[in-house]
Amino acid sequence: MPHSSESESPLLRRGLGEAFHWGTSVAAYQIEGAYQADGKGPSVWDVFANKKGNTYLNQNANVACDFYHRYEADLDLLQTLGIADFRFSLAWSRILPHGTGAVNSKGVDFYNRLIDSCLQRGIAPWVTLYHWDLPHELERRGGWTNRDVVGWFCDFAEICLKRFGDRVPYWMVLNEPMVFTGAGYFLGIHAPGRRWLKNFIPAMHHAALAQAEGARVVKAHRPQAQVGTTFSCSYVTPFSDSPRDVQAAVRADALFNRLYVEPALGLGYPLKDLPFLNRVEKYVRDGDESRLPFDYDFIGIQNYTREVARYAWWMPFVQADLVKAAKRGCDPTLMGWEVYPECIYQMLHQFAAYPQVKRLVVTENGAAFPDTVTDGRVHDPRRTQYLQDHIAQVLRAKAEGVPVDGYFVWTFLDNFEWAEGYRPRFGLVHVDFETQQRTVKDSGYWYRDFIRASAAEASSKFARTDKE
């Protein structure tokens, strides 16, 4: 099997032995399949992906990785790779088929089995309450544009905490609210396919409220649980040093990186840099300002690349355009993203600069490249190098005092990558979607060896301290 390279960065070796969570992340809709099994109701993604023209080659996640039926074997594989922290989400419509009302006992039973199976293998479950799969019945009632969604979500969260909270030590409220509201309610390229500010602004505010209120539900039922939420982020730099490009980068940063975290920390929306957000006043009610913040135990950051912004008068609301990696002479990933390892270091420092942030966890980081199985193996040197270089930057930030104590690879299994379908492969494990055959990639073996080395050094360090 592949082993850690002799040429690895000294930063990697320096980080070994520290108390740290090394994990991997998945999402319910992207891997579970069984989209109509055992009483599950339709989600917005079930509807969106089964409508022609919405996804790459009209692909859907009706089967995906069939994790719903194969979770035991997949957890065995996770265990053999030594990955002791597993982040997954709960499908709202599997537990509440209509979004509210009667609980589907078979859906609850599945997640009870999944959580128990993790614990039996020494794997810590990190549960995300909402990873984009709103029940379709709630979307028919307005979805995230309807203020009632805050109450619907809190009711769902309460059911989850009552049924699973006794065994789950780590909870995340929302996954990347900027993406599911921006892509789903402004651009229309993700479920539910809505567009323009009339949908985005109310969805934005209601998601921000639900994020904090959901965290309060977690703490109300499990005060000792660690609760956080996750934010997508991209290090933004200006295309040139011209004042217009510099200001365009400031606006892009406010939109991509600050829009949700700042109200969550009690700083309000970044209205100064994004004046169009003043339209939110129409949806703000008395008391909302005090309800938006929450004292999170940790903040999850999800970073893949940087963005380069330039002034663009033709772009509505932000007057900023993002220059694609290929046009800047970069060798991009399959997603078209620049490989720029220092981006994760910069974002860790940017989030750590908020005094309200106690602790950071990298809850997603990874890369998609074309992968093929050859003689039973998947050689993916670019992904392995990507992981090495980004982990090195995480440990660089940690060595400088950034309070980061976890790193989760996106993702465990190749899966359904939303509107991009099955084309992008981010997994440490290759999945043949025709046969459901799993093949660990070289990057997966590298991550296994890295975690083993980290555990061995931690054990040695503990033994030396104990003797002293």
C-alpha positions as CSV (number, residue, x, y, z in Angstrom):
1,M,0.0,0.0,0.0
2,P,1.2,3.6,-0.5
3,H,2.9,5.2,2.4
4,S,3.7,8.8,3.4
5,S,6.2,10.4,1.1
6,E,9.7,11.1,2.4
7,S,9.4,14.5,0.8
8,E,6.4,15.7,2.8
9,S,6.4,19.2,4.2
10,P,8.1,19.6,7.6
11,L,4.9,21.4,8.6
12,L,3.1,18.1,8.3
13,R,5.6,16.3,10.5
14,R,5.6,19.1,13.0
15,G,1.8,18.9,13.4
16,L,1.8,15.2,14.2
17,G,1.1,14.3,17.8
18,E,-1.1,17.3,18.5
19,A,-4.6,16.7,19.9
20,F,-6.6,16.9,16.7
21,H,-9.7,15.5,15.0
22,W,-8.9,13.9,11.6
23,G,-12.1,13.1,9.8
24,T,-14.1,13.0,6.7
25,S,-17.5,14.5,5.7
26,V,-20.5,13.3,3.7
27,A,-24.1,14.5,3.2
28,A,-27.3,12.5,3.3
29,Y,-28.7,13.4,-0.2
30,Q,-25.4,12.9,-1.9
31,I,-24.8,9.3,-0.7
32,E,-27.9,7.7,0.9
33,G,-30.0,6.9,-2.2
34,A,-33.2,5.0,-1.2
35,Y,-35.1,8.2,-2.0
36,Q,-38.5,6.7,-1.6
37,A,-37.7,3.9,0.8
38,D,-39.3,3.2,4.1
39,G,-41.7,6.1,4.2
40,K,-39.2,8.9,3.2
41,G,-40.8,12.0,1.7
42,P,-39.4,13.9,-1.3
43,S,-36.9,16.7,-0.7
44,V,-36.3,19.7,-2.9
45,W,-33.3,18.0,-4.3
46,D,-35.3,14.8,-5.2
47,V,-37.7,17.0,-7.1
48,F,-35.0,19.3,-8.7
49,A,-32.7,16.6,-9.8
50,N,-35.5,14.5,-11.3
51,K,-36.5,17.4,-13.5
52,K,-34.9,17.4,-16.9
53,G,-32.2,20.1,-17.5
54,N,-31.3,20.8,-13.9
55,T,-28.2,18.6,-13.5
56,Y,-25.3,17.3,-15.5
57,L,-26.6,14.6,-18.0
58,N,-29.9,14.8,-16.0
59,Q,-28.4,12.7,-13.3
60,N,-30.0,12.3,-9.9
61,A,-29.3,10.8,-6.5
62,N,-32.1,8.3,-6.4
63,V,-29.6,5.6,-5.7
64,A,-26.3,7.5,-5.4
65,C,-23.9,5.4,-3.2
66,D,-26.8,3.3,-1.8
67,F,-25.3,4.2,1.7
68,Y,-28.8,3.6,3.2
69,H,-28.4,-0.1,2.5
70,R,-24.6,-0.4,2.6
71,Y,-23.7,1.8,5.6
72,E,-22.3,-1.2,7.7
73,A,-19.8,-2.1,5.0
74,D,-18.9,1.5,4.4
75,L,-18.3,2.1,8.2
76,D,-16.1,-1.0,8.2
77,L,-14.1,0.6,5.4
78,L,-14.0,3.9,7.3
79,Q,-12.7,2.0,10.3
80,T,-10.0,0.2,8.4
81,L,-8.8,3.6,7.2
82,G,-8.5,4.7,10.8
83,I,-10.8,7.7,10.4
84,A,-12.3,8.1,13.8
85,D,-14.4,11.3,13.2
86,F,-17.3,11.0,10.7
87,R,-19.4,14.0,9.7
88,F,-22.8,13.2,8.2
89,S,-26.2,14.8,7.9
90,L,-29.8,13.8,8.7
91,A,-32.3,13.8,5.8
92,W,-35.2,16.0,7.1
93,S,-37.8,14.3,4.9
94,R,-36.6,10.8,6.0
95,I,-37.5,11.7,9.5
96,L,-40.5,14.0,8.8
97,P,-41.8,13.0,5.3
98,H,-43.9,16.2,5.1
99,G,-41.5,18.4,6.9
100,T,-43.8,18.7,9.9
101,G,-46.3,16.4,11.6
102,A,-45.9,12.7,12.0
103,V,-42.5,11.2,12.6
104,N,-41.4,8.4,10.3
105,S,-40.2,5.7,12.7
106,K,-38.3,3.8,10.0
107,G,-36.3,6.9,9.2
108,V,-35.5,7.4,12.9
109,D,-34.5,3.7,13.1
110,F,-32.0,4.1,10.3
111,Y,-30.2,7.0,11.9
112,N,-30.3,5.2,15.3
113,R,-28.6,2.2,13.6
114,L,-26.1,4.5,11.8
115,I,-25.1,6.3,15.0
116,D,-24.9,3.1,17.0
117,S,-22.8,1.4,14.3
118,C,-20.4,4.4,14.4
119,L,-20.0,4.1,18.1
120,Q,-19.5,0.4,18.0
121,R,-16.5,1.0,15.7
122,G,-15.0,3.8,17.8
123,I,-16.1,6.4,15.3
124,A,-17.4,9.7,16.7
125,P,-20.5,11.0,14.9
126,W,-20.5,14.6,13.9
127,V,-24.1,15.4,12.9
128,T,-25.2,18.2,10.6
129,L,-28.9,19.0,11.0
130,Y,-29.4,20.6,7.6
131,H,-27.4,19.9,4.5
132,W,-29.6,21.4,1.8
133,D,-32.4,18.8,1.5
134,L,-35.5,20.7,2.6
135,P,-38.7,18.6,2.5
136,H,-40.5,19.4,-0.8
137,E,-43.8,19.9,1.1
138,L,-42.2,22.8,3.0
139,E,-40.9,24.3,-0.2
140,R,-44.5,24.3,-1.5
141,R,-45.3,26.5,1.4
142,G,-42.5,29.0,0.6
143,G,-39.5,27.1,1.8
144,W,-36.8,29.4,3.2
145,T,-38.7,32.5,2.0
146,N,-41.4,31.7,4.5
147,R,-40.6,32.9,8.0
148,D,-42.4,29.9,9.4
149,V,-39.4,27.8,8.3
150,V,-37.6,28.9,11.4
151,G,-40.2,27.2,13.6
152,W,-40.4,24.2,11.2
153,F,-36.6,23.8,11.5
154,C,-36.5,24.1,15.3
155,D,-39.2,21.4,15.6
156,F,-37.2,19.1,13.4
157,A,-34.0,19.9,15.4
158,E,-35.9,19.1,18.7
159,I,-37.0,15.7,17.3
160,C,-33.4,14.9,16.3
161,L,-32.0,16.0,19.7
162,K,-34.6,13.9,21.6
163,R,-34.0,10.8,19.4
164,F,-30.2,11.0,18.9
165,G,-28.8,13.6,21.3
166,D,-27.7,11.0,24.0
167,R,-25.1,9.5,21.6
168,V,-24.0,12.5,19.5
169,P,-21.3,14.7,21.0
170,Y,-20.9,17.1,18.0
171,W,-23.6,19.0,16.2
172,M,-23.6,21.4,13.3
173,V,-26.7,23.4,12.5
174,L,-26.5,24.4,8.9
175,N,-24.2,23.5,6.0
176,E,-23.1,26.5,4.0
177,P,-26.1,28.8,4.2
178,M,-24.5,31.2,1.6
179,V,-24.5,28.4,-1.0
180,F,-28.0,26.9,-0.5
181,T,-29.6,30.4,-0.4
182,G,-27.4,31.9,-3.1
183,A,-27.4,29.0,-5.6
184,G,-30.9,27.9,-4.7
185,Y,-32.8,31.2,-4.2
186,F,-30.9,33.7,-6.2
187,L,-29.1,32.0,-9.1
188,G,-31.6,29.1,-9.4
189,I,-28.9,26.6,-10.3
190,H,-29.5,24.5,-7.2
191,A,-32.7,23.3,-5.6
192,P,-35.3,24.6,-5.4
193,G,-34.4,26.7,-8.5
194,R,-35.7,30.1,-7.5
195,R,-34.1,33.3,-8.6
196,W,-33.5,37.0,-7.8
197,L,-33.4,39.1,-4.7
198,K,-37.1,38.8,-3.9
199,N,-36.3,35.2,-3.0
200,F,-32.8,35.5,-1.8
201,I,-33.2,38.3,0.8
202,P,-36.0,36.6,2.8
203,A,-34.3,33.2,2.5
204,M,-31.0,34.7,3.7
205,H,-32.6,36.3,6.8
206,H,-34.7,33.2,7.7
207,A,-31.6,30.9,7.3
208,A,-29.6,33.2,9.6
209,L,-32.3,33.1,12.2
210,A,-32.8,29.3,12.0
211,Q,-29.1,28.9,12.4
212,A,-29.0,30.5,15.8
213,E,-32.4,29.2,16.9
214,G,-31.3,25.7,15.9
215,A,-28.2,26.0,18.0
216,R,-30.3,27.0,21.0
217,V,-32.4,23.9,20.6
218,V,-29.2,21.7,20.7
219,K,-28.0,23.4,23.9
220,A,-31.5,23.3,25.5
221,H,-31.6,19.5,25.1
222,R,-27.9,18.7,25.4
223,P,-26.0,21.4,27.3
224,Q,-22.8,19.3,27.2
225,A,-22.9,18.8,23.5
226,Q,-20.5,20.8,21.3
227,V,-22.5,22.8,18.8
228,G,-21.3,24.7,15.8
229,T,-22.3,25.6,12.3
230,T,-20.5,25.7,9.0
231,F,-19.6,28.4,6.5
232,S,-18.3,28.2,2.9
233,C,-15.4,30.6,2.4
234,S,-12.9,31.5,-0.3
235,Y,-9.8,33.7,0.1
236,V,-10.5,36.7,-2.1
237,T,-7.7,38.7,-3.7
238,P,-8.0,41.6,-6.2
239,F,-7.2,41.0,-9.8
240,S,-4.9,44.1,-9.8
241,D,-3.9,46.8,-7.3
242,S,-6.3,49.3,-8.9
243,P,-8.7,50.9,-6.3
244,R,-11.7,49.6,-8.2
245,D,-10.4,46.0,-8.2
246,V,-9.5,46.3,-4.5
247,Q,-13.0,47.5,-3.6
248,A,-14.5,44.7,-5.8
249,A,-12.6,42.2,-3.7
250,V,-13.9,43.8,-0.5
251,R,-17.5,43.4,-1.8
252,A,-16.9,39.8,-2.9
253,D,-15.4,39.0,0.5
254,A,-18.4,40.5,2.3
255,L,-20.7,38.4,0.2
256,F,-18.9,35.1,0.2
257,N,-17.2,35.1,3.6
258,R,-18.9,37.6,6.0
259,L,-22.6,37.6,5.1
260,Y,-23.6,34.8,7.6
261,V,-20.8,34.6,10.1
262,E,-21.0,38.3,11.2
263,P,-24.7,38.3,12.2
264,A,-24.0,34.9,13.9
265,L,-21.3,36.7,16.0
266,G,-23.5,39.7,16.9
267,L,-22.0,42.0,14.3
268,G,-25.0,42.3,12.0
269,Y,-25.1,42.0,8.2
270,P,-22.3,43.7,6.3
271,L,-24.6,46.5,5.0
272,K,-21.8,49.0,4.5
273,D,-20.0,46.9,1.9
274,L,-23.2,45.4,0.4
275,P,-25.8,48.2,0.4
276,F,-28.4,46.0,-1.4
277,L,-28.8,44.0,1.8
278,N,-30.7,46.9,3.3
279,R,-33.7,45.3,1.6
280,V,-33.7,42.9,4.5
281,E,-35.4,45.5,6.6
282,K,-38.7,44.4,5.1
283,Y,-38.3,41.0,6.7
284,V,-36.8,42.0,10.1
285,R,-39.1,41.9,13.1
286,D,-38.7,43.2,16.6
287,G,-36.2,41.1,18.5
288,D,-34.5,39.6,15.4
289,E,-31.3,41.5,16.0
290,S,-30.9,39.8,19.4
291,R,-31.9,36.4,18.0
292,L,-29.3,36.3,15.2
293,P,-26.2,35.7,17.3
294,F,-25.3,32.6,19.3
295,D,-22.2,31.6,21.3
296,Y,-21.0,28.7,19.3
297,D,-18.6,26.2,20.7
298,F,-16.9,26.0,17.3
299,I,-17.2,27.4,13.8
300,G,-16.8,25.1,10.8
301,I,-15.0,26.5,7.8
302,Q,-15.3,24.9,4.4
303,N,-12.6,26.0,2.0
304,Y,-11.5,24.7,-1.4
305,T,-9.9,27.5,-3.3
306,R,-9.3,31.3,-3.6
307,E,-11.2,33.7,-5.8
308,V,-9.7,36.6,-7.7
309,A,-12.2,39.5,-8.1
310,R,-12.2,42.5,-10.5
311,Y,-14.4,45.5,-10.9
312,A,-17.4,44.7,-13.2
313,W,-19.9,47.5,-13.7
314,W,-22.3,45.0,-15.4
315,M,-22.6,42.7,-12.4
316,P,-25.8,43.7,-10.5
317,F,-25.6,44.6,-6.8
318,V,-21.9,43.8,-6.2
319,Q,-20.1,45.2,-9.3
320,A,-17.6,42.4,-9.0
321,D,-16.7,39.6,-11.3
322,L,-14.6,36.5,-10.5
323,V,-11.8,35.7,-12.9
324,K,-11.7,32.0,-13.7
325,A,-8.6,30.0,-12.8
326,A,-8.0,28.8,-16.4
327,K,-8.0,32.4,-17.6
328,R,-5.3,33.2,-15.0
329,G,-3.0,30.4,-16.3
330,C,-3.7,28.0,-13.5
331,D,-4.0,24.3,-13.8
332,P,-7.5,23.9,-12.2
333,T,-9.3,21.0,-10.6
334,L,-12.1,19.2,-12.4
335,M,-14.4,21.8,-10.9
336,G,-12.4,24.6,-12.5
337,W,-11.0,25.7,-9.2
338,E,-7.4,26.9,-8.6
339,V,-5.2,24.8,-6.4
340,Y,-3.9,27.5,-3.9
341,P,-3.1,25.8,-0.6
342,E,-2.4,29.1,1.3
343,C,-6.1,30.0,0.9
344,I,-7.0,27.8,3.8
345,Y,-4.3,29.3,6.0
346,Q,-5.6,32.8,5.1
347,M,-9.2,31.9,5.9
348,L,-8.4,30.3,9.2
349,H,-6.7,33.6,10.2
350,Q,-9.6,35.6,8.9
351,F,-12.1,33.7,11.0
352,A,-9.9,33.5,14.0
353,A,-9.6,37.3,14.0
354,Y,-13.2,37.6,15.2
355,P,-12.8,37.7,19.0
356,Q,-16.2,35.9,19.4
357,V,-14.8,32.7,17.7
358,K,-13.6,30.2,20.3
359,R,-12.5,27.4,18.1
360,L,-12.3,26.4,14.4
361,V,-12.7,23.1,12.7
362,V,-12.1,22.6,8.9
363,T,-15.3,20.7,8.2
364,E,-14.7,20.4,4.5
365,N,-11.6,20.6,2.2
366,G,-10.8,18.5,-0.8
367,A,-10.5,18.3,-4.6
368,A,-12.1,16.7,-7.6
369,F,-9.9,15.2,-10.3
370,P,-10.5,12.6,-13.1
371,D,-10.1,9.2,-11.4
372,T,-10.0,5.8,-13.0
373,V,-9.5,2.2,-11.6
374,T,-6.5,0.5,-13.2
375,D,-5.7,-3.1,-12.1
376,G,-7.8,-2.6,-9.0
377,R,-6.1,0.6,-7.9
378,V,-6.8,4.3,-8.2
379,H,-3.7,6.4,-8.5
380,D,-4.5,10.0,-7.7
381,P,-1.3,11.9,-7.0
382,R,-2.8,15.3,-7.5
383,R,-5.4,14.8,-4.8
384,T,-2.8,13.3,-2.4
385,Q,-0.6,16.4,-3.0
386,Y,-3.6,18.7,-2.5
387,L,-4.4,17.1,0.9
388,Q,-0.7,17.2,2.0
389,D,-0.3,20.9,1.0
390,H,-3.6,22.0,2.6
391,I,-3.1,20.1,5.8
392,A,0.3,21.7,6.0
393,Q,-1.3,25.1,5.8
394,V,-3.8,24.2,8.5
395,L,-1.0,23.1,10.8
396,R,1.0,26.3,9.9
397,A,-2.0,28.4,11.1
398,K,-2.3,26.2,14.3
399,A,1.4,26.7,15.0
400,E,0.8,30.4,14.9
401,G,-1.9,30.3,17.5
402,V,-5.1,29.8,15.4
403,P,-7.5,27.7,17.5
404,V,-8.1,25.0,14.9
405,D,-8.4,21.5,16.2
406,G,-10.0,19.5,13.4
407,Y,-9.7,18.7,9.7
408,F,-12.3,16.8,7.6
409,V,-11.7,15.7,4.0
410,W,-14.5,16.2,1.6
411,T,-15.3,13.5,1.0
412,F,-15.3,9.8,2.0
413,L,-17.0,8.3,-1.0
414,D,-17.3,9.6,-4.6
415,N,-20.9,10.8,-4.6
416,F,-23.6,12.9,-6.3
417,E,-22.2,16.4,-6.5
418,W,-25.4,18.3,-6.7
419,A,-26.0,20.0,-10.1
420,E,-22.6,18.6,-11.3
421,G,-23.9,15.1,-11.0
422,Y,-21.4,12.2,-10.8
423,R,-18.7,13.7,-13.0
424,P,-16.7,15.3,-10.2
425,R,-15.0,12.7,-7.9
426,F,-13.9,14.2,-4.5
427,G,-13.8,10.9,-2.6
428,L,-11.0,9.1,-0.8
429,V,-12.8,6.0,-2.0
430,H,-13.8,5.5,-5.7
431,V,-17.4,4.3,-6.3
432,D,-18.4,2.5,-9.4
433,F,-22.0,3.7,-9.6
434,E,-23.1,0.8,-11.8
435,T,-21.9,-1.9,-9.5
436,Q,-21.4,0.0,-6.2
437,Q,-17.9,-1.4,-6.0
438,R,-15.7,0.6,-3.6
439,T,-12.0,1.0,-4.2
440,V,-9.8,3.0,-1.8
441,K,-7.7,5.5,-3.7
442,D,-4.0,6.2,-3.1
443,S,-5.1,9.4,-1.3
444,G,-7.2,7.4,1.0
445,Y,-4.3,5.2,1.9
446,W,-2.1,8.2,2.4
447,Y,-4.6,9.8,4.8
448,R,-4.8,6.5,6.7
449,D,-1.0,6.4,7.1
450,F,-0.9,10.1,8.1
451,I,-3.6,9.5,10.8
452,R,-1.7,6.4,12.1
453,A,1.5,8.4,12.3
454,S,-0.3,11.2,14.1
455,A,-1.7,8.7,16.6
456,A,1.6,7.1,17.1
457,E,3.4,10.3,17.8
458,A,0.6,11.4,20.2
459,S,0.9,8.2,22.1
460,S,4.7,8.6,22.3
461,K,4.4,12.1,23.5
462,F,1.9,11.1,26.2
463,A,4.2,8.3,27.4
464,R,7.2,10.7,27.7
465,T,5.1,13.3,29.6
466,D,3.7,10.5,31.9
467,K,7.2,9.4,32.7
468,E,8.4,12.9,33.5
